[in-house]
Amino acid sequence: MLETMLKAVFPGSFDPPTLGHLNIIERAASIFDELLVMVAENRLKKYLFSVEERITIMTELVKPWKNVSVVICDTLIVEFMKQRDVRILVRGVRGPTDFAYEFELSMMNKGLDSNIETIFMTTDPEYFVLRSSAIKELASFHGDVSGMVPPLVAEALQTKY
Ligand code: ADP
C-alpha cells in the first residue's frame, strides 16, 4: 500500500498564542503526520508582538510535539502552501461568527487555488471564549490572563504592558 504523508498548515496571527490556539495545534498534530504553524506577517495589520517575537514564543510552545514546526508566512497562504506542497489548511472555529468569516476565507482560498482543502476544527468548550484581542485588552489593564494563555505568554504580556 502506498503511504502518503498527511501534511497540514495552521495559519494565524498568534498575537499572542492562547490556550485555544494550542488546543487546536495539539488536536491537529494528532491527526496529521506533519503540521506547519504559519505565523502571519501582514504589513496592513498592526501587531502587539513583532513577527520575531511571535515566532520565538510559538517555537517554544510547540516543542512538546515532534511533528509540529513553526514558519513565518509573509506571502499569500495559498502561494506558501503550493511552494511547500501542502493541501490542507486548518482553521479553528469558536462559533457561528467565526464560521461566517472562516467560510468566506475558505471560499476565497479555494478560488485562488482549487487544490486547497480547508478543514475546520471546532474549539473545545473550555476555550471558546478565548480571543487574542480580548486577552491583550485584559492584560493592558493588568487583569489576570493566567487561565487563558501559557505562562510564557503571560510573562511576555506583562513585559509589554
Ligand atoms: P487570524 O488573525 O488569522 O484570525 P488568529 O491568531 O486570531 O489569526 O487565529 C488563528 C486561528 O485560530 C483562526 O482560525 C482562529 O479562528 C483560531 N482560534 C483562535 N482562538 C481560538 C480558540 N479559542 N479556539 C479555537 N480556535 C481558535
Residues whose N, C-alpha, C, O or C-beta is under 5 A from the ligand:
A	BS01	ADP	P11 G12 S13 F14 D15 G20 H21 R91 G92 V93 R94 D98 T123 Y127 F128 L130
